[in-house]
Structures are given as C-alpha cells and as structure tokens.
Amino acid sequence: MSIRIVPESERSAGVGHIAPIKLPPLELPYAKRAERLRQLATNHAMADYLGWAADLSDAQQAVAQARPLPDAEIALLASALEQAYAPLHSAHFARTGHWLQLLDALLAQLNSRPSMRSDAVAQAIATLQHSDVPQRQAWANAVLTALRGDVDEEQAAIAHPKIAMPDAGVAQILWSALSLYWRQLASRLPATGVAKGQDRHVCPICSHAPTGSLVLGGAEAGVRYVQCSLCESLWHIVRVRCTSCDSGGKLDYWCLETEKAAVKAETCGDCGSYLKAFYQQVDNQIDVVADDLATLALDAEMDAKGIARSGVNPLMLPELN
C-alpha cells in the first residue's frame, strides 16, 4: 500500500485508527538527539564520532531555533498538495533561498565549535563558505538525487550528468542543512495521509529513503512507522513486511545482544536488503538517528553476510558516486 497525501480537511479518524503518516512535530529533535548521542558515546568504540555527531546536532538545534520557516513560505505550502507526486518531492519542490540561509547559519555554528576543526571538517566548511550560490545549488541537486529513494543510479546520471559530486565532508554538511529545511517544510505542511495503492518503500512526503523503522511504545505499542532520512516524517508500514519490497515470506531478525534488544536488523531473503528496527517498548529514550549510529557493529555483521543496507543515516551518509 502507498500513502496519498491530502489536505487536513480530508483527515479520517476513529477508535483504533492508525494514522498513515505522522508529520514531524514543531518541537525540534536535535538537542535531545545530541543528548542521546553523548549518552551512547560512553565507553563506545566510536565515541569520538558520536560526540562529533552530537555537536553537529546541537548546531542544527541552534540554527533551527534562530531561523524558523518564514510565514510567507508556510502560506505557500498548501499549493504543494495539488501535485500528483509527493508534495515535497526533492526533485520537484522549488527550494527557496531560506535553505541557503540555513546553510550559512550552520556553517557559522560549526566554525565556532572546537570539534569541527579537524583538517577534513575545516576544509569542507571552507569549501562551502567560498562556493557561490550556483555551485551550492548544483551540489545540493547532486546529493539529493543520489540519496532519493525513488531514483536508481542510471536515472541519477541522466538527471545530473555534468555535476560532480562534492566530497564526503561537503555532502554531509549540505545534507545537514537540507534536512533542516525539509523538516521545517514537512512540519508545517497542512496535510494528512490516506493509505491507497501499492509501494511504501520511500517517504510519501519527499520520496527519500528511510533511516530505520520505529516500533512505538505507550498507547500505540507495537505499531510500526518508518522514519524519513530527509524530512523525518514517519509513515506506517505493517510489521512482518519488508520495507523495501513489501514481501513477508522470508524475514529474519538479527541483534547483537539478547532477543529483547532495542535495535534489530530486519533482513529480507527476497530482495536481499535490511533495515534496522528500533523498539520504544524496550528503550523509551531511543532515537532512530542516534541509535542507528551507535549500532554500526550490527551493520558490519549484515555486510559480512552480503545483505545490503536500505537505510540512510543523515549524520553519516553513504559513499556517493
């Protein structure tokens, strides 16, 4: 089943109703994510990187608080619902200059943080600071195309054949600004979702791949949502269904600890991919982005088995070609 995005006026409700989509709340996630990353960094083999990611998340929090989405842009979001495709589809939605302001503010924040002064990070910051708007836009297009969930490598080459991909550090900072922008847009979208048709492997809001799936606790215990790697919207997919191919016949679950582990890899024997699942019932402090980074040892085990990762972590992008 797919999810069609419709105006809020068409929202359906009822006892036991599972919302097909949850747009990101206005409350910003970055400070809590930074706190979670620092908690997970204690005695961790990747403590330095987790600490670096926490500083990046803190910088995102500061920028998002200082530069909310302008009212003029919020007023225009309703028109995005008139499109036949995902309303904030990153190939079709016209970015405004606000994302460039977010990028400049993020660069200033990063420049002020000691953890961002390593040679590689400092070079990436300097490269972006000295790049003009056309270059920034071209790099953004290339990165978005490479990481969008509904485009294969051949299509990406056709879409942007002459655009060189930025280096890894530049791409990471660009994505951090772009994800800020798309989350702001999604949180203000006057819409809801209606389940219809087929195919839920990409975000119904922006068409990007997920980071992981979140199995809720509390009043919605056991309900599974998949979290977008760009706009951080959540969309519902029933459990025991592959998030990539919708098959339910050959699923296995892997973890590094006990059967009650808060993070597991859901592998599909039909398509040969996996996506991590994060269980709030086991750990109610879990954060999909942070806890994904802290469990890369599980990814290494899946890689050793020849199973391909389908998720994208916004704080550690995959290698881009």
N, C-alpha and C positions, 0 to 999 in steps of 0.2 A: 504493500500500500504506500502511496505517496501522500504528501500533505499539501493541500492547496491553501494559500494564504488569502484571507478575505477580510473586509472591514470588521471592526469590533461589533458593529450593529448586527452582524450575522452570527455572532457567537451563540453556540448552543450550550446548555448547561443541564444539570440534573444530578440526582443522587447517584453516587458512584461514577460520575463522569470523569474520564481521564483526558486531560487537555492534550490534544495532539502536539501542541508546541507551547513552550514557555519562553517568552522573550526575556532577555537579560533584565534584571531589576535595576532601578535607578541607583540603588546602593552599590557603590563601587567595590569590586572584589580584590583590588590589588594589595591593599595594606594587609588584609587577612591572609592573602596568598604569600606575601613576604614573611609574615609571622610563621606560617606553616612551613615554608621552605627552611627557615632558620631552625625550627624545631626538628625537622627531618635531618638537617645537616649534622646534628650532634653525633659524633663518633661514626660518621658516614664516610665511605671511601671517596665519595665525590663532594665532600664538604665544601671545598673551595668553589666549585661550580654552583652548588646550591646557594651558597652565600652570595655569589655574583648575581644569580638569577633573582634572589631576594632584593638586592639593591636595584636591579632593573625594574622589578615590580613596584618598589617604593617610588621610583622615578615616574612610573606610569600613573600611580595614585596622585602624585603632586600635580602632574600635568592635567589629568582629567578633572581634578577639583578646580584648578585655576582657569581652565578653558573648556567649559561645557559647550554642548552643541548650541549654536546661535538660534534664537527664536525663529528667525527667517527661514532657516533650514528645516526646523521642526514643522513649520507650516506647510512646507512643500512635500513632506513625506507621504501624505495621503495619495498623491498622484502616482507614487511608485506602485501602488496596489493595482493600478489599471493595466500593468504589464501582464503578458501571458506567462512569463517566466518568473523565477524567484525575484521578489520586489527589490532586493538589494544585491542582485547578481553582480559580482565584481567585474564582469566583462561588459556589462551594460549600464550599470548605475553611474551617473556622471559625478565624479568626485569634485568637490568644491575646494577652494583654497584653504578651507578650515583644516584639512588633513596636513597641509604643509605647515600651518601654524603649530599644529600639534607636534610635528616632526622637529621644528626649530626649538620649541619649548623642551622637548625630550632631549635633544642634543645638549641644550644648556644645562639641564638637570644632570645628565650623565657626566658632563665635563667637570661638574663640581664634586663628584664622588671619587674618593681615592681608589676604590676597587675597579674603576673604569680607566685607569691609567697604564694598564699593561700596553705593550707595544701594539698588539693586534687591535685591541679595542680603541686605543687612541688614534690609530691610523684610520679605522673605519669612521670614527667621529669626524676627523679632519677631512676625510674624503667627502662626506656628506655636507659638511659646512662649506666646502669650497665648490660644490656642484651647483649648477644653475637649475632653474625650475624644469626646463625640458628634460634634462638628464635625470632628475629625480622622478619625474613622471614616467619616463621610459623604464627606469629600473623598477618602479612600482608595478607597472604593467607586466613586466617580465616575471617578477616574483609572484604576483597574483595568478598569472596564467600557469606558471609551473606548479603551483600548490593548489589550484582549484580542483575540486573533486570530480568534475564532470568533463575534464579535458585529458586526453591521452598525450603522449609525447609528440606524436606526429601532428596532432592538432595544434599543440603549443608552438611547434616550429613554424607552422603555417601562419598562426596568428601574429607572431612577432619574430620574423625570420632574420631581421638585421639588428636586433637588440642583444647586446652582450649582457649576460647575467652578471650582476655585481658579485664581488667576493662575499664570502660567508658572513663576515662581520657587518658589512654594509647591509646585506639582505636581512640579517637578524634585527638590526635597528630599524630598518624600514618597516619590517613586519610588526614590530612593537608599536610603531606609530599608526600603521594602517589598521591594526586590530583595535587600537584605542578608538579610532574614528568609526569603524564599523560597529563596534559595541555601542557607542553613543547613538548611532543611527538606529540600530535594532531596538534599543531600549525605549526609543521614542516612537516607534512605528505603531500607528493606530490600527492594529490588526490582530487577528487570531488565526487559528488553523482549523482546517476541515480535512479529515482523512478521506482520500479518494484515489483510486487507480493503483499504480504499481511504483516501485522504486523509491526507497528511502535512504539510500547509501550516502547522499550528500545533503547538506543543510538546505532546508526549504526557504530560508531567508536569503542566503548569499551564495549557495551552491559550492561551499567549500567542504573539505573532508573533516571528519570528527577528530577530536583528540582522544576521546575514550567514551565509554558508557558509564552512566551513574545510576546505580540501583538505590532508590530512595529508601529512607527510613521514616520513622514517625507515622503520621496519618496516611501517608502514601506508601507504606512499607512494601517493598517488592516490585514497585513499578519502575521500569527502566526507561531512562532518557539517554540520548546521545548528545554530547556537547560539541558544538562547532569550534574549530580551531581558529576561525577569524572573528566572528561576531559574538561568540559564546552563547548563542541561543541553544535551547535544548529541544530536541524533538523525540517523540515517543516511538519506540520500536519494541514490540512484544519480546519477552525473553525467549530463550532457546530458538532464536532465529539469527542467522548470520547477518551482521550489519553491512556486509559488502555485497552478498549475492542473494540474501533472503532465504537461503536453504536452512533446513532444520534437521537434516538427517545425519550429519557427520560432525557434530560439535563436541569439542573436548575442552576441559578447563584445567589450566596449569597454574601453580603458585609455587612460591619459594619456601613457604613456611608450612602452616597447617591447613587443613581443609577449611578452617574458619578464617583464612587470610582475608584482609580487607581489599587486596588487589589480586586479580586473577587475569590470565590471558585466555580469551575465548578464541579457540582456533577452529577453522572450518576446513574439513577434508575435501569439500567440493571445490572451493576456489583457492585454497592454499594460503589464506591470509588469516591474520588475527587482529583483534582489537582488545585492549585491556578493559576490564570491568572494575569499577570502584564501588564498594559496598558501604553505604552510610550506616546500615544496621550494625556493622562490625566496628566502624570508627566514624562517629558523627562529626569529626573535625576534618574529614577527608576533603581534599581539593584535587580535582581531576588533573589540573596542570602540574601542581606541585608534586603530588604523589606519583604521577607518571614519571617525572624526572628522577624521583628518589628510588624508582624500581627498575632502572635500566638493566640491572642484572637479569631480570626476567626477560627483557628483550633479547639479551645476549643468548639466553637459553633457546628462545624461539628461533633466532637466527641460526644457531647451531643445528637446529632441526630442519632448516631450509624453509621455514614458514615466514611469509612476507608481512611486514607491519603495514596496516592500512591507516593508522592514526598519524596525526601531525601534532607535535608539541610546539606551541607558539614561543616557548623560551629555549628551544633547541631545534631549529629547523633541520630537515634532512638535507643531504647534499643536493645542490641544484645544478643542473647541466645547462 
